[in-house]
Amino acid sequence: MSASTPGPDLEDARSFAASLGVEHLCVESRELDREEYRRNDAERCYHCKTDLFEIAGTVAAERGLGWILYGYTASDRGDVRPGHRAAGEAGAQAPLADAGLEKAEIRDLLREHGVVLADKPSSPCLSSRIQTGVAVDRRRLADVAALEAILRGEGIRVCRARICEAGDALFVRIEVDPAEMAKVLACRTGLEREGKARGYRWVTLDLGGYRTGGGNA
């Protein structure tokens, strides 16, 4: 388990494994021990996935398993994905991409088979919420988790609490779908109180709305 895994995702993984009747192992990862990961440059995902695939390889060897599979899809081929390079170096296989399946098709197949996670919003790791160049540490990951918990408490399904830097000050930039911005304003007092208590100068709402890759902006 990565230190930057959102808490709800871990619970979803446990429930999904239980519904399939398969064993679910949870092993603590070590990416925060890597200085090259903590500095949060453009290669952060490579260093994270290198650690995760090393752990997966160790577990596979201990259990006599022949393959490591991961969820890279055909839709991901147009993105810059340093973690995919780490997967290739580790010999991990991407059967969804090999089958030419894109994300929308995968969701359709999950719905056809009654999988409850078919409509689960995308949820990358918490470190993706931290602006490139701002160091990643456990405290900042906890800050993101706490602020996003407030947003989810208002019923907001897709949200990002991004830690950004302006000069020598850190602030939080909230991203949600424009249709859900009123829900953010309904909990603005709690968000501001939490953000200020955690040392951030401002807690802001991005009027541009949610978008992928916003942690690099």
C-alpha positions, 0 to 999 in steps of 0.5 A: 500500500502506498502512503499516498493511496486515498483511504476510500480507494483502499476500502474499495480494493478490499471490498472488491477482492472480497466480492471476487473471493480472492486474497487481498494483500496489503504491503506498506510501500517505501517510496517516501524513503526515496529522496528522488521521489520526495523532491517531486519532479517530473519523474516522481511517478517513475520512482514510485512505480519502481518501488511498487513493482519491486515489492510486487516482484518480491511477493510474486517470487515468495508465492511462486507467481509468474506474472505481475499485471497492472492497469495500464490501458489503451487510453493511457498510450497518449499520456506521458507516463513515467510509471509505465517505463518502470513497469517495463523495466520490472517486466510487468504486463498490461493486458488491458492495453494489449487487448486494445481496451480503452477506459470507456470500454472497460467501464462498459464491460464492468457494467455488463458484469455487474461490477459495482466499481464500474462508475467509480471516479478516477482517483490517482494518488494523493501525491498527484495533488502536490504541485510539481517541485513542492516536496512530498512528505507524509504531512502534506499527504495527510493535509490533502486527505483531510481537506478532500474528506471535507469535500466528500462529506458534502457529497462531491464525488470528484474533487482535488485539494491541490497544494500549490506554491506562490513565492514562499507561501503554500496554498490550497487550490480546490478543483471540482466540477463546475456543477458542484461548486455550490457544495464547496461554498457550503463547506467553505468555513470548514475548509478554510479553518482546516487549511489555515490550521495546517499552515496554508496561507489561502484555501481557494476555489479554482473557477476553471473546475476540475481537470486532469494534470492540475497538480502540474499547473 
